[in-house]
Amino acid sequence: MNPDPLHVPADASETVWVFALDLPPAEAEAVVEGGPGSDWPLKELMGAGSLRARHIEAFPASDLAGVGLPGYLVEGLGIDVQDVEQDRVKLEAADRHIVIASARAFDGEEQRLSPRLPLRHLGTYSQIQTEQRLVPLPGAKSEAEIPPTPGVAPAPQVTPRGGRGIIGLVAAAIVVLILAWFLSGSAR
């Protein structure tokens, strides 16, 4: 975790800032949906110098019924369960509106947030960096396809058919020969 949870580094990534917005639903939506601009209520309440709306998640806490905010942070956003456990009581107590700002919401601008009521900072969390292993799709080619060069005829495709086609052809010829031999022998 960041030693100063309200400091947003310019190179912040894989970090989320979680807030509770203690307003009735209609008022909370007006604050969040007010639109980005110099007089955007959410930006003012957050004390942010720069804030991009498309990287803000805002929803009623009731939308998380059954999962809860701690579960959503762990399962939905990939936050380390140990970090969430430290703040579980505070996160579960948020019962009105939740606002989550990803690092991209701050547009790469270093700043220090200074939230004021009715917006309360609940926590700043780093998303877990998981090792991703690429698994080839069944039937996928292992070689990259190179697009044809304009004006140059493509090289003829050589398709290996393997020995099955030839073996099948030879087997069919043997069956025909055996049938012909039996038929010619029975005609006598």
Secondary structure, DSSP 8 states (H G I E B T S, - for coil): --SSTTEE-TT--SEEEEEEE-S-HHHHHHHHTT-SSTT-HHHHHHT-SS--GGGEEEEEGGGGTTTHHHHIIIIIT-B-HHHHHHTHHHHHH--SEEEEEEGGGGTT--EE----TTEEEEEEEEB----------TT--SS------TTS----------SHHHHHHHHHHHHHHHHHHHHHHHT-
